Amino acid sequence: NIVFSLAFGAAAAIGAVGKLAPGRHEELLKLLDREPAAVLAALPPEKAAAPARKLLDGKDEAVQRAAAMALARTPAGAVALAEKHPEAVRPEVLAGLRRHAPADRKAAQMLEKLAR
């Protein structure tokens, strides 16, 4: 059982399992409370988006930053994050927008707006 094995293992193991067992995302999500950054990083962007949005509203800044990095992995996620984000994740917002700005017009516009 992946959940049992990883519950007692290192966060790095989560990333390895995410790559080796892509169909087991639901099991990885069960570890979200224990290792949010590792779980969000191991999940594909489309699977990480919903839990990341929920974690973004929490009070733990480290968890908010991990959630912001997960959302900023796609252009749409970076733009949505830029429209409404806690101040604590501003560096992650800007980094995500910079990454997508060359190929995404909305990301470029939002980056310009936030850089003022």
N, C-alpha and C positions, 0 to 999 in steps of 0.2 A: 504494500500500500504506500503510495507516494506521500500522502499526507502524514502518515505515521513516521515514515523515514525522515522526512524533511523537518518535521516539527522539532526534532532533536539535533538536526544537522546545522551546518553553517549556511549563511545567506547565499554564498557562492553556489551551493548545491542547487538552489532554486533556479538560478539561471541555466545551469547545465540541464536540469530536468525540462525546463521550458523549451530548450532547443532539441532535446532528444525525444520528448513526448508531446508534440504539439497538440495532439488530440486530448490531452489531459488538463486543459486549462481550468476546468471547473474545480479540479482537485487543488490546483495552485491557488485559486481564489480563496480557498478555505484557510490559507496561511496569511492572508492579507493583513490581519490584525497584528501578527507577530513580526512580519518582515515586509512592510508595505513597499519600500523602495525596491527590494529585490524582486518581489512578485510583479510589480508594475513593469519593471524593466524586462522581465522574462516573457511577459505576455505580448502578443502582437498588438499594434496600436489600436485596432478596432475592438479588441477584447479588454484593453486597459482603460479605454476612455470613460466608460460609465463608473467603474469604481474610483477612478482618479478624480472625476468631478465631485463625487461624494467626499473624498478625503480632502479635497481642496477647501471645503467649508469647515474643517476641523481647526483646532487651536494649536496643534503641534506644528511649528514652523518647518522642521525637518521633513515631516510627512507632507506638508503643503508643497515644499520644494520638489519632493519626489513625484507628487501628483502633477505638478506643473510640467516637469520634464517629460512625463508620460504623455500628457496632452499635447505638448509642443512637438511631438514626433511627426505630426502631419500638418500640412498647411492650414487646413480647416480648424484643427485643434489649437494651433498657435494663434490664429486670428480670434477664435472664440475666447480663448484665455486672455488675450489682450483686451478684449471688450469689457471683461469683468474679472478682476483678479485682486487678491489681497496684496498689499504693498510688499509683504515679505517675499513674494515670488517675482518681483519685478526683474531681477537679473535673468531668471529662467525664461520669462516672457520675452525679453529683448533677445536673448540667445536663440530662442525658437524662431522668432520673426526674422532675425538676421540669416538663419540657416535657410529659410524658405523664400525670402524676399527676391532673390535673383530669378526664381521660376514662378512666383506666385504674386500677381498684382495686388491682391487684397493684403497679403502679408507685407508687401513693400509699402503700401499706403499706411497701414497701421504702424509700422516701424517708424515711418516719417512723423506720424502724429505723436507717438510716444516719446520720440527723441527730442522733441521741442522743449 
